[in-house]
C-alpha cells in the first residue's frame, strides 16, 4: 500500500467520522426543535415519563440503598481511624450528591430504560413502522423521539434526587445504627456542610445525563440496521456509548462546576 492510498483511506475515515458526528448532532437539534413545536402530545410525554421514571423507581431505590450502606461502612472504617466519626454524614452526602448519585442513577436508567428504548425504536425501524408514520404525514422525530428526550430531562433529576435521599439513609442505617457512629452529627454535618451549590451540581449533571442517554439511545434505535442482528447491535451500542459518555461528561462537568 502506497503512502497516497494510506492518506486517502485516512481522509475517508475522517470525513466519514465528521459526517456521522454531524448527523448525530442534527438528530438532537431536530428532537429539541420539534419538542417545542405544535402539535403537542402530552399523553406521549406522560407515557414516557412513566416508562423512564416510574418503572425505574424500584431499581433506583434498591441500588441507592446498597450504595449508601457501602458508603456508610467504608466511610466509618476510614474515618474511625482518625477519630473523625462525626464527619460521616458530611462525607456520605457530598460523595452521593456531587458524584455517585447522578452517575449511578444515570447508568442504571441507561441499562434499563435506555436499552428498552433503543430496542423498541430499532424494532420499529426494522418492521418499517417509522416509514409508515412518514407516509401518514406524521413526523417520526416529533412523535417518537422528542417525548422521550423531554421525559429524560424531567425524570433524571427526579430519580437522582430520590437516589441521593435513599442512599443517605442507607449510610445512616449502617454507619449509625449498625456501627455506632454518633447520630446527631450525622445529619447536623449534612445540614451545615452540604451547600446549595453541591445539590445543584448533582442536578445539573443529572439533567445533562438525561439528554445524553435519551439522545444516544433514540439515535441508535432510530437508525438501526434492517437486518437480523440490527436491533441487538443497536441496543448494545446504545448502552455502551451512553455509559462511556456519562463518565466522560461527568469529568468535564466536574471540572467546570467544581
Secondary structure as GFF3:
##gff-version 3
##sequence-region A 1 258
A	DSSP	alpha_helix	3	35	.	.	.	ID=ss1
A	DSSP	alpha_helix	42	52	.	.	.	ID=ss2
A	DSSP	three_ten_helix	54	56	.	.	.	ID=ss3
A	DSSP	alpha_helix	57	80	.	.	.	ID=ss4
A	DSSP	three_ten_helix	85	87	.	.	.	ID=ss5
A	DSSP	alpha_helix	88	95	.	.	.	ID=ss6
A	DSSP	pi_helix	96	100	.	.	.	ID=ss7
A	DSSP	alpha_helix	101	109	.	.	.	ID=ss8
A	DSSP	pi_helix	110	114	.	.	.	ID=ss9
A	DSSP	alpha_helix	115	126	.	.	.	ID=ss10
A	DSSP	alpha_helix	129	135	.	.	.	ID=ss11
A	DSSP	alpha_helix	140	140	.	.	.	ID=ss12
A	DSSP	pi_helix	141	145	.	.	.	ID=ss13
A	DSSP	alpha_helix	146	172	.	.	.	ID=ss14
A	DSSP	pi_helix	173	178	.	.	.	ID=ss15
A	DSSP	alpha_helix	183	193	.	.	.	ID=ss16
A	DSSP	alpha_helix	196	222	.	.	.	ID=ss17
A	DSSP	alpha_helix	230	257	.	.	.	ID=ss18
###
